[in-house]
Amino acid sequence: MPDMERLRVLHRQGERVEAPARSKYGMRARLRGVQRPGWYWLQSSFLLIGVAAVPQGPGTRVAFTGGVRLPTRAALIPLGVRREGSRSVKRLATLL
């Protein structure tokens, strides 16, 4: 969901995570995945989100990916990932 408005962790058991997501246009997805120290990977039938972070010098290096999955194809379509990624990094930078 390149227009993701909200993602909230609903359930966590060990390293397993379940999080519903909603777009600003009302689309919904239930993401399930794994969270381990320094990274997490969440996916639904149609979405995929991955984030990793490691300390680097006085700061933190962050990497992320995501996109739309097509269940009938072995493909990930990174709709809006670059645009939304840039926005997310700018918002994060304002918090620091």
C-alpha positions in Angstrom: 0.0 0.0 0.0 2.0 3.0 -1.1 -0.7 5.1 0.6 -0.4 3.3 3.9 -1.9 5.4 6.7 -1.7 3.1 9.7 0.0 -0.1 10.7 -0.5 -1.4 14.3 1.0 -4.5 15.9 -2.0 -6.5 17.0 -0.4 -9.7 18.3 3.1 -10.8 19.1 4.2 -14.2 20.1 7.9 -14.8 20.3 9.3 -13.5 17.0 5.9 -13.8 15.2 4.0 -10.6 14.6 0.5 -9.9 13.3 -0.4 -6.3 12.2 -3.4 -4.9 10.4 -2.7 -2.1 8.0 -5.0 0.4 6.4 -4.6 2.8 3.5 -5.9 6.4 3.4 -8.3 5.2 0.8 -9.8 2.4 3.0 -7.9 -0.6 1.7 -7.0 -3.1 4.4 -4.4 -5.9 4.8 -3.5 -8.2 7.6 0.2 -8.6 7.7 2.0 -11.5 9.3 5.7 -12.0 9.7 8.8 -12.2 11.8 10.5 -9.6 14.0 14.1 -10.2 15.1 16.7 -7.9 16.5 17.5 -5.4 13.8 14.9 -6.4 11.3 11.4 -7.4 10.5 9.5 -8.9 7.5 5.8 -8.7 7.1 3.5 -9.9 4.3 -0.1 -10.4 3.4 -1.6 -12.0 0.4 -0.9 -8.8 -1.6 1.6 -6.8 0.4 5.2 -7.2 1.6 7.2 -4.9 3.9 10.8 -5.4 5.1 12.9 -3.1 7.3 16.4 -3.5 8.8 18.4 -1.2 11.0 22.0 -1.3 12.3 24.1 1.1 14.2 26.7 2.9 12.1 29.0 5.4 13.6 27.0 8.0 15.6 23.8 7.2 13.7 21.8 4.3 12.3 21.7 2.8 8.8 18.1 1.9 7.8 17.1 -0.2 4.8 13.5 -1.0 3.7 11.6 -2.5 0.9 8.0 -3.3 0.1 5.6 -3.6 -2.7 2.5 -5.3 -4.0 2.6 -9.1 -4.4 0.8 -10.9 -7.2 -0.4 -14.3 -6.0 -0.4 -15.8 -9.5 3.1 -14.6 -10.3 6.6 -14.8 -8.8 6.8 -11.0 -8.8 6.9 -8.1 -6.5 5.8 -4.7 -7.9 7.4 -1.9 -5.9 4.5 0.6 -6.3 5.4 3.8 -4.6 8.3 2.4 -2.6 10.8 5.0 -3.6 8.4 8.0 -3.1 7.0 6.7 0.2 10.5 5.7 1.4 11.8 9.2 0.8 8.9 10.6 2.7 9.4 8.2 5.6 13.1 9.0 5.9 12.3 12.8 5.9 9.7 12.3 8.6 12.1 10.1 10.6 14.9 12.8 10.3 12.6 15.5 11.7 12.1 13.3 14.8 15.8 13.1 15.5 
